[in-house]
Amino acid sequence: MTDPSGTSSDAAFAAAQAEFGRRVREVRQAQSKSLEALAEGSSLHWSNVARIERGQGNVTLRSLLRLADALGVDAGSLVAGLETDV
């Protein structure tokens, strides 16, 4: 349950962002891709990819699809099971 300040919801969203970033990094590293190679393949700036992997980037649908394509995975696999309580 979310309190009126939104704190619980904010924490859940932050946890989902962190988990998404962990998944992106895990797939990238399993493929032995550098951060720069993923950035180039997804047409995103390397600093944006780094922020996403650290759970600090608010990912747009376009960025999600570009990352998934560059990694050769289904976008759903990167977000499956994430909960935000939003």
N, C-alpha and C positions, 0 to 999 in steps of 0.2 A: 504494500500500500504506500502511496506517495503522500508525504506530508505537504501542507500548503506552500512551503517554501520551495518545493521541487527537488530537495536535496537527494532523496532516494532515487528519483528518476534521473537526476544528473549523474549520480554515481553509477547507475545501471548503464547509462549511455556511454560513460567513460570506460566502463569495463568492456562493453561491446566494441568500442573503437580500438581498445588495446588488443582484444582477441582477434579482430579483423587484421590489424597490423601484424600480429604474430603469425597468422596464417599466411599472409602475403610473404613475409620474410622466410618462413619455413619452406614454402614452395620454391621461392627464388633460390635459396641456398641448396635445396635438394637438386636443383637443376644446374648448380654451379654457375649461376648468373651473378654478375656484379650488379650493384645498385645502379650504376651508370648504364649497363646494358638493358636492365629492365626499364629504366627511365626512357632510354632511346626507343625501345620497342613499343612503349605505351604512349609515346609522344607527350610525356609529362616531364617536368623539370626534376632533376635528381633530388633537389631539396624537398620537393613535394612528396616524392616517393619515400624519402627518409622520414619525413614527418608522419606520413601514413603508417609506416612500419613501426614507429615509436608510439602509435596510438594517439597522435596529436592532430592529425589531419581529418577534417570533416569531408568525407569522400562523396563526390557527386556520382550520380548514376553513370555519367559519361566516363569518369575516371575509373570506376569499378569495372565497367565493361572493357576499357582499354587495358587495365592491368590484367584482367582474366585472359584476354586475347593474347597479350604478350607472354603470359605464363603458359598458355595452351591448356587452360583449365576452364571448366564451366563456372560462370560467375556465381551461381548458386552455391557451389562448394565453398566459396570464400565467406558466405554469409549465413549458411545453414545453421540453424539453432541459436543464432545470436538473439538475445532478449534485451530490451531497453526499458520496459515498463513505461513507455511514453504514450 
